[in-house]
């Protein structure tokens, strides 16, 4: 499929002020849809489980719920926004106002990037909540409340929106060519924007989370040595549960680093006019898909590694099956009663 796209130093290389024609491989489009579907169902299950299973109602899981919502929205937009922009010959609206809205919010994946950025910030919040709970428990009990956790959740979305707010202003509709164009007024603003996004949405969060988990692991090691001396079954059980939760969150962090690092480095260099790969290269498209798949991977990590979550899934689907059985039994009772009356 041939598609005219605008190539530049945008987050995933979708648009610039210079138009060129490149072929979007079919396998890229297929994977985008597959990832979108898998991410939608996986993260939807996480949301349902945390909301309906009372044993999952904790401050940590509320933050994981917010992370799942961000990943869920990212997965949905991967299907209804990223795939159409990549694979379909979308017509720009005839109205100039609608065309401007289209180019500034849809064609440049504005809302999609807000969701991905919010996912990163939510991951940081989950990390910091566990950090204070395990390393500074007295501080945690005093300052971490349900209200403040929800304030943290709202703040992640506000900060994500603020970070991406430049996108609608550097995207525009060109009525002469009837195309969406993307570009900064000068090289300095382009490089500042690229460096800012790289630092705020990638490098700083990664450094903060690595340091936090390092200190958490040190604390758990010390607690394990103390607990082994006390030989208390209850203490050892609690410590084991904490370790399992931390191992899951460290896997989520590891997946984020592996999947996002190549794309973020390529994006950073692009903003400084250093093109490591051409946009049509296999490497570039692979790095892009890796970054997009991060919203899908988290749900599978929870599903396979978080024992409490797996139990909660069985509880939810067990209730659904039980409701179906009760419904069938009720219908059978009604039919039997009607037959006996004849």
QUIFENRA-V840749 format. One record per run of one state. SS is the DSSP state (H for helix, E for strand, L for the rest). FROM is the first residue (numbers start at 1). TO is the last residue. If there is no record, write none. Layout:
BEGIN
ss=SS from=FROM to=TO
ss=SS from=FROM to=TO
END
This chain:
BEGIN
ss=L from=1 to=1
ss=E from=2 to=7
ss=L from=8 to=17
ss=E from=18 to=23
ss=L from=24 to=25
ss=H from=26 to=52
ss=L from=53 to=53
ss=H from=54 to=56
ss=L from=57 to=58
ss=H from=59 to=87
ss=L from=88 to=95
ss=H from=96 to=106
ss=L from=107 to=109
ss=H from=110 to=135
ss=L from=136 to=136
ss=H from=137 to=143
ss=L from=144 to=145
ss=H from=146 to=163
ss=L from=164 to=166
ss=H from=167 to=170
ss=E from=171 to=174
ss=L from=175 to=178
ss=E from=179 to=182
ss=L from=183 to=186
ss=H from=187 to=230
ss=L from=231 to=232
ss=H from=233 to=271
ss=L from=272 to=281
ss=H from=282 to=292
ss=L from=293 to=293
ss=H from=294 to=305
ss=L from=306 to=306
ss=H from=307 to=341
ss=L from=342 to=342
END
